[in-house]
Amino acid sequence: MADDTDFVKDSGSKGFNPALIVLIVVVGLLLTFLIGNYVLYTYAQKTIPPRKKKPVSKKKLKKERLKQGVSAPGE
């Protein structure tokens, strides 16, 4: 019986398990990273204007018209 009480006293004085501390730090960093990305994403969505579409070249327009059966102007 005396041995059991000594074991309980010793385990309380050791402190935290080092693996637990590492796990808490890693999870904390991961959460910080994910929350930071979300905040930056929402900020960018509000402030940055949407991308403009690239203008379609005249050559591509001509090809599309020929595919549809409409002759290109000037031919």
A tleap script that builds the chain and sets N, CA, C and O, in Angstrom:
source leaprc.protein.ff14SB
mol = sequence {
  NMET ALA ASP ASP THR ASP PHE VAL LYS ASP
  SER GLY SER LYS GLY PHE ASN PRO ALA LEU
  ILE VAL LEU ILE VAL VAL VAL GLY LEU LEU
  LEU THR PHE LEU ILE GLY ASN TYR VAL LEU
  TYR THR TYR ALA GLN LYS THR ILE PRO PRO
  ARG LYS LYS LYS PRO VAL SER LYS LYS LYS
  LEU LYS LYS GLU ARG LEU LYS GLN GLY VAL
  SER ALA PRO GLY CGLU
}
set mol.1.N position { 0.823 -1.200 0.000 }
set mol.1.CA position { 0.000 0.000 0.000 }
set mol.1.C position { 0.859 1.252 0.000 }
set mol.1.O position { 0.550 2.223 -0.691 }
set mol.2.N position { 1.931 1.232 0.769 }
set mol.2.CA position { 2.799 2.406 0.851 }
set mol.2.C position { 3.433 2.684 -0.509 }
set mol.2.O position { 3.671 3.837 -0.871 }
set mol.3.N position { 3.701 1.619 -1.254 }
set mol.3.CA position { 4.308 1.801 -2.571 }
set mol.3.C position { 3.346 2.503 -3.534 }
set mol.3.O position { 3.770 3.328 -4.343 }
set mol.4.N position { 2.055 2.177 -3.447 }
set mol.4.CA position { 1.063 2.786 -4.332 }
set mol.4.C position { 0.973 4.293 -4.118 }
set mol.4.O position { 0.900 5.048 -5.088 }
set mol.5.N position { 0.975 4.739 -2.875 }
set mol.5.CA position { 0.869 6.177 -2.610 }
set mol.5.C position { 2.133 6.901 -3.056 }
set mol.5.O position { 2.059 8.036 -3.527 }
set mol.6.N position { 3.285 6.263 -2.914 }
set mol.6.CA position { 4.527 6.886 -3.379 }
set mol.6.C position { 4.499 7.071 -4.897 }
set mol.6.O position { 4.969 8.087 -5.409 }
set mol.7.N position { 3.951 6.097 -5.610 }
set mol.7.CA position { 3.874 6.171 -7.074 }
set mol.7.C position { 3.002 7.343 -7.512 }
set mol.7.O position { 3.334 8.046 -8.467 }
set mol.8.N position { 1.891 7.551 -6.816 }
set mol.8.CA position { 0.986 8.650 -7.157 }
set mol.8.C position { 1.670 9.987 -6.914 }
set mol.8.O position { 1.525 10.909 -7.717 }
set mol.9.N position { 2.402 10.104 -5.832 }
set mol.9.CA position { 3.103 11.358 -5.528 }
set mol.9.C position { 4.183 11.638 -6.571 }
set mol.9.O position { 4.361 12.783 -6.987 }
set mol.10.N position { 4.905 10.596 -6.997 }
set mol.10.CA position { 5.982 10.780 -7.963 }
set mol.10.C position { 5.443 11.200 -9.328 }
set mol.10.O position { 6.025 12.062 -9.987 }
set mol.11.N position { 4.336 10.595 -9.755 }
set mol.11.CA position { 3.809 10.912 -11.077 }
set mol.11.C position { 3.294 12.348 -11.135 }
set mol.11.O position { 3.329 12.961 -12.203 }
set mol.12.N position { 2.831 12.885 -10.054 }
set mol.12.CA position { 2.347 14.261 -10.038 }
set mol.12.C position { 3.471 15.272 -10.104 }
set mol.12.O position { 3.271 16.375 -10.611 }
set mol.13.N position { 4.645 14.930 -9.607 }
set mol.13.CA position { 5.749 15.883 -9.576 }
set mol.13.C position { 6.559 15.901 -10.869 }
set mol.13.O position { 7.404 16.780 -11.040 }
set mol.14.N position { 6.329 14.959 -11.785 }
set mol.14.CA position { 7.098 14.906 -13.035 }
set mol.14.C position { 6.761 16.069 -13.968 }
set mol.14.O position { 7.646 16.556 -14.672 }
set mol.15.N position { 5.544 16.515 -13.993 }
set mol.15.CA position { 5.144 17.577 -14.914 }
set mol.15.C position { 4.501 16.990 -16.153 }
set mol.15.O position { 4.032 15.852 -16.148 }
set mol.16.N position { 4.485 17.787 -17.224 }
set mol.16.CA position { 3.835 17.343 -18.456 }
set mol.16.C position { 4.705 16.356 -19.215 }
set mol.16.O position { 5.932 16.368 -19.119 }
set mol.17.N position { 4.041 15.514 -19.961 }
set mol.17.CA position { 4.722 14.578 -20.835 }
set mol.17.C position { 5.302 15.374 -22.015 }
set mol.17.O position { 4.571 16.153 -22.627 }
set mol.18.N position { 6.574 15.208 -22.349 }
set mol.18.CA position { 7.163 15.979 -23.465 }
set mol.18.C position { 6.443 15.760 -24.794 }
set mol.18.O position { 6.336 16.682 -25.603 }
set mol.19.N position { 5.951 14.547 -25.019 }
set mol.19.CA position { 5.220 14.279 -26.256 }
set mol.19.C position { 3.936 15.095 -26.305 }
set mol.19.O position { 3.530 15.549 -27.374 }
set mol.20.N position { 3.299 15.282 -25.164 }
set mol.20.CA position { 2.075 16.080 -25.106 }
set mol.20.C position { 2.377 17.538 -25.436 }
set mol.20.O position { 1.600 18.187 -26.136 }
set mol.21.N position { 3.477 18.047 -24.946 }
set mol.21.CA position { 3.859 19.436 -25.230 }
set mol.21.C position { 4.116 19.616 -26.724 }
set mol.21.O position { 3.670 20.598 -27.317 }
set mol.22.N position { 4.832 18.675 -27.331 }
set mol.22.CA position { 5.110 18.743 -28.770 }
set mol.22.C position { 3.812 18.690 -29.556 }
set mol.22.O position { 3.629 19.446 -30.510 }
set mol.23.N position { 2.913 17.803 -29.160 }
set mol.23.CA position { 1.628 17.678 -29.841 }
set mol.23.C position { 0.833 18.977 -29.750 }
set mol.23.O position { 0.260 19.421 -30.745 }
set mol.24.N position { 0.793 19.579 -28.585 }
set mol.24.CA position { 0.054 20.830 -28.399 }
set mol.24.C position { 0.664 21.941 -29.257 }
set mol.24.O position { -0.068 22.723 -29.864 }
set mol.25.N position { 1.991 22.016 -29.313 }
set mol.25.CA position { 2.658 23.048 -30.120 }
set mol.25.C position { 2.356 22.851 -31.606 }
set mol.25.O position { 2.054 23.813 -32.312 }
set mol.26.N position { 2.437 21.608 -32.079 }
set mol.26.CA position { 2.190 21.329 -33.497 }
set mol.26.C position { 0.744 21.646 -33.862 }
set mol.26.O position { 0.489 22.266 -34.894 }
set mol.27.N position { -0.192 21.231 -33.036 }
set mol.27.CA position { -1.608 21.505 -33.304 }
set mol.27.C position { -1.864 23.013 -33.262 }
set mol.27.O position { -2.624 23.532 -34.080 }
set mol.28.N position { -1.242 23.711 -32.328 }
set mol.28.CA position { -1.396 25.163 -32.246 }
set mol.28.C position { -0.875 25.863 -33.486 }
set mol.28.O position { -1.520 26.775 -34.005 }
set mol.29.N position { 0.292 25.442 -33.965 }
set mol.29.CA position { 0.842 26.037 -35.186 }
set mol.29.C position { -0.036 25.746 -36.399 }
set mol.29.O position { -0.241 26.616 -37.246 }
set mol.30.N position { -0.551 24.531 -36.480 }
set mol.30.CA position { -1.422 24.168 -37.597 }
set mol.30.C position { -2.700 24.999 -37.582 }
set mol.30.O position { -3.132 25.501 -38.620 }
set mol.31.N position { -3.297 25.143 -36.412 }
set mol.31.CA position { -4.506 25.961 -36.307 }
set mol.31.C position { -4.220 27.416 -36.666 }
set mol.31.O position { -5.015 28.052 -37.358 }
set mol.32.N position { -3.097 27.943 -36.203 }
set mol.32.CA position { -2.722 29.318 -36.528 }
set mol.32.C position { -2.562 29.486 -38.034 }
set mol.32.O position { -3.017 30.479 -38.602 }
set mol.33.N position { -1.921 28.528 -38.676 }
set mol.33.CA position { -1.726 28.575 -40.125 }
set mol.33.C position { -3.060 28.571 -40.863 }
set mol.33.O position { -3.278 29.382 -41.763 }
set mol.34.N position { -3.952 27.659 -40.482 }
set mol.34.CA position { -5.239 27.552 -41.166 }
set mol.34.C position { -6.103 28.790 -40.947 }
set mol.34.O position { -6.728 29.283 -41.886 }
set mol.35.N position { -6.143 29.291 -39.728 }
set mol.35.CA position { -6.942 30.484 -39.433 }
set mol.35.C position { -6.362 31.692 -40.173 }
set mol.35.O position { -7.110 32.512 -40.705 }
set mol.36.N position { -5.036 31.801 -40.209 }
set mol.36.CA position { -4.395 32.899 -40.941 }
set mol.36.C position { -4.706 32.847 -42.420 }
set mol.36.O position { -4.973 33.880 -43.035 }
set mol.37.N position { -4.677 31.658 -43.000 }
set mol.37.CA position { -5.021 31.519 -44.420 }
set mol.37.C position { -6.462 31.930 -44.672 }
set mol.37.O position { -6.741 32.612 -45.658 }
set mol.38.N position { -7.371 31.536 -43.814 }
set mol.38.CA position { -8.778 31.890 -43.985 }
set mol.38.C position { -8.972 33.401 -43.909 }
set mol.38.O position { -9.708 33.981 -44.708 }
set mol.39.N position { -8.306 34.034 -42.943 }
set mol.39.CA position { -8.427 35.490 -42.789 }
set mol.39.C position { -7.875 36.196 -44.024 }
set mol.39.O position { -8.502 37.121 -44.538 }
set mol.40.N position { -6.713 35.769 -44.502 }
set mol.40.CA position { -6.142 36.381 -45.706 }
set mol.40.C position { -7.034 36.163 -46.925 }
set mol.40.O position { -7.188 37.064 -47.749 }
set mol.41.N position { -7.621 34.978 -47.045 }
set mol.41.CA position { -8.496 34.680 -48.176 }
set mol.41.C position { -9.721 35.586 -48.171 }
set mol.41.O position { -10.081 36.151 -49.203 }
set mol.42.N position { -10.361 35.726 -47.011 }
set mol.42.CA position { -11.552 36.578 -46.948 }
set mol.42.C position { -11.187 38.039 -47.193 }
set mol.42.O position { -11.944 38.760 -47.842 }
set mol.43.N position { -10.036 38.487 -46.682 }
set mol.43.CA position { -9.587 39.864 -46.909 }
set mol.43.C position { -9.335 40.101 -48.402 }
set mol.43.O position { -9.709 41.141 -48.945 }
set mol.44.N position { -8.695 39.125 -49.058 }
set mol.44.CA position { -8.391 39.259 -50.486 }
set mol.44.C position { -9.673 39.272 -51.312 }
set mol.44.O position { -9.766 40.004 -52.297 }
set mol.45.N position { -10.651 38.477 -50.925 }
set mol.45.CA position { -11.909 38.450 -51.669 }
set mol.45.C position { -12.611 39.801 -51.613 }
set mol.45.O position { -13.254 40.208 -52.580 }
set mol.46.N position { -12.491 40.490 -50.495 }
set mol.46.CA position { -13.163 41.785 -50.338 }
set mol.46.C position { -12.408 42.903 -51.047 }
set mol.46.O position { -13.034 43.795 -51.620 }
set mol.47.N position { -11.084 42.876 -51.020 }
set mol.47.CA position { -10.311 44.025 -51.488 }
set mol.47.C position { -9.826 43.911 -52.927 }
set mol.47.O position { -9.805 44.910 -53.645 }
set mol.48.N position { -9.438 42.721 -53.363 }
set mol.48.CA position { -8.889 42.577 -54.715 }
set mol.48.C position { -10.036 42.437 -55.711 }
set mol.48.O position { -10.914 41.595 -55.521 }
set mol.49.N position { -10.043 43.251 -56.774 }
set mol.49.CA position { -11.118 43.132 -57.772 }
set mol.49.C position { -10.984 41.824 -58.547 }
set mol.49.O position { -9.888 41.271 -58.639 }
set mol.50.N position { -12.076 41.330 -59.101 }
set mol.50.CA position { -12.005 40.075 -59.857 }
set mol.50.C position { -11.128 40.239 -61.099 }
set mol.50.O position { -11.003 41.335 -61.645 }
set mol.51.N position { -10.533 39.149 -61.529 }
set mol.51.CA position { -9.658 39.185 -62.704 }
set mol.51.C position { -10.457 39.484 -63.960 }
set mol.51.O position { -11.595 39.043 -64.120 }
set mol.52.N position { -9.825 40.247 -64.852 }
set mol.52.CA position { -10.455 40.518 -66.143 }
set mol.52.C position { -10.136 39.360 -67.081 }
set mol.52.O position { -9.052 38.779 -67.027 }
set mol.53.N position { -11.101 39.035 -67.942 }
set mol.53.CA position { -10.867 37.978 -68.914 }
set mol.53.C position { -9.938 38.500 -70.002 }
set mol.53.O position { -9.978 39.676 -70.361 }
set mol.54.N position { -9.111 37.614 -70.513 }
set mol.54.CA position { -8.218 38.000 -71.598 }
set mol.54.C position { -9.051 38.255 -72.852 }
set mol.54.O position { -10.008 37.527 -73.116 }
set mol.55.N position { -8.697 39.277 -73.623 }
set mol.55.CA position { -9.449 39.518 -74.864 }
set mol.55.C position { -9.211 38.384 -75.863 }
set mol.55.O position { -8.102 37.861 -75.978 }
set mol.56.N position { -10.264 38.017 -76.578 }
set mol.56.CA position { -10.173 36.947 -77.563 }
set mol.56.C position { -9.559 37.532 -78.832 }
set mol.56.O position { -9.955 38.607 -79.285 }
set mol.57.N position { -8.603 36.827 -79.391 }
set mol.57.CA position { -7.923 37.329 -80.591 }
set mol.57.C position { -8.851 37.261 -81.800 }
set mol.57.O position { -9.810 36.490 -81.830 }
set mol.58.N position { -8.538 38.090 -82.795 }
set mol.58.CA position { -9.352 38.130 -84.018 }
set mol.58.C position { -9.279 36.799 -84.755 }
set mol.58.O position { -10.244 36.373 -85.389 }
set mol.59.N position { -8.133 36.155 -84.663 }
set mol.59.CA position { -7.952 34.865 -85.323 }
set mol.59.C position { -8.919 33.827 -84.744 }
set mol.59.O position { -9.537 33.063 -85.485 }
set mol.60.N position { -9.043 33.807 -83.415 }
set mol.60.CA position { -9.950 32.858 -82.763 }
set mol.60.C position { -11.401 33.178 -83.100 }
set mol.60.O position { -12.204 32.269 -83.311 }
set mol.61.N position { -11.740 34.466 -83.151 }
set mol.61.CA position { -13.102 34.849 -83.516 }
set mol.61.C position { -13.433 34.363 -84.925 }
set mol.61.O position { -14.534 33.877 -85.181 }
set mol.62.N position { -12.471 34.499 -85.834 }
set mol.62.CA position { -12.666 34.071 -87.216 }
set mol.62.C position { -12.917 32.562 -87.276 }
set mol.62.O position { -13.807 32.100 -87.990 }
set mol.63.N position { -12.114 31.793 -86.510 }
set mol.63.CA position { -12.274 30.338 -86.486 }
set mol.63.C position { -13.644 29.944 -85.946 }
set mol.63.O position { -14.291 29.043 -86.479 }
set mol.64.N position { -14.083 30.620 -84.886 }
set mol.64.CA position { -15.388 30.310 -84.290 }
set mol.64.C position { -16.515 30.587 -85.280 }
set mol.64.O position { -17.468 29.813 -85.370 }
set mol.65.N position { -16.410 31.675 -86.013 }
set mol.65.CA position { -17.457 32.016 -86.993 }
set mol.65.C position { -17.500 30.995 -88.118 }
set mol.65.O position { -18.572 30.621 -88.594 }
set mol.66.N position { -16.314 30.544 -88.542 }
set mol.66.CA position { -16.268 29.538 -89.604 }
set mol.66.C position { -16.868 28.218 -89.134 }
set mol.66.O position { -17.536 27.531 -89.908 }
set mol.67.N position { -16.636 27.857 -87.874 }
set mol.67.CA position { -17.218 26.630 -87.324 }
set mol.67.C position { -18.735 26.709 -87.307 }
set mol.67.O position { -19.421 25.715 -87.545 }
set mol.68.N position { -19.258 27.906 -87.023 }
set mol.68.CA position { -20.710 28.069 -86.934 }
set mol.68.C position { -21.345 28.203 -88.319 }
set mol.68.O position { -22.569 28.166 -88.439 }
set mol.69.N position { -20.542 28.357 -89.350 }
set mol.69.CA position { -21.083 28.438 -90.700 }
set mol.69.C position { -21.286 29.857 -91.183 }
set mol.69.O position { -21.766 30.054 -92.300 }
set mol.70.N position { -20.945 30.845 -90.394 }
set mol.70.CA position { -21.092 32.238 -90.806 }
set mol.70.C position { -19.775 32.658 -91.427 }
set mol.70.O position { -18.714 32.483 -90.829 }
set mol.71.N position { -19.846 33.216 -92.636 }
set mol.71.CA position { -18.598 33.628 -93.279 }
set mol.71.C position { -18.044 34.863 -92.587 }
set mol.71.O position { -18.785 35.746 -92.156 }
set mol.72.N position { -16.740 34.899 -92.494 }
set mol.72.CA position { -16.088 36.035 -91.857 }
set mol.72.C position { -16.219 37.253 -92.763 }
set mol.72.O position { -16.210 37.107 -93.985 }
set mol.73.N position { -16.339 38.434 -92.201 }
set mol.73.CA position { -16.478 39.631 -93.042 }
set mol.73.C position { -15.218 39.852 -93.883 }
set mol.73.O position { -14.095 39.641 -93.425 }
set mol.74.N position { -15.439 40.283 -95.121 }
set mol.74.CA position { -14.309 40.527 -96.011 }
set mol.74.C position { -13.911 39.315 -96.822 }
set mol.74.O position { -12.885 39.341 -97.502 }
set mol.75.N position { -14.702 38.244 -96.768 }
set mol.75.CA position { -14.367 37.051 -97.560 }
set mol.75.C position { -15.446 36.767 -98.570 }
set mol.75.O position { -15.343 35.803 -99.329 }
savepdb mol mol.pdb
quit
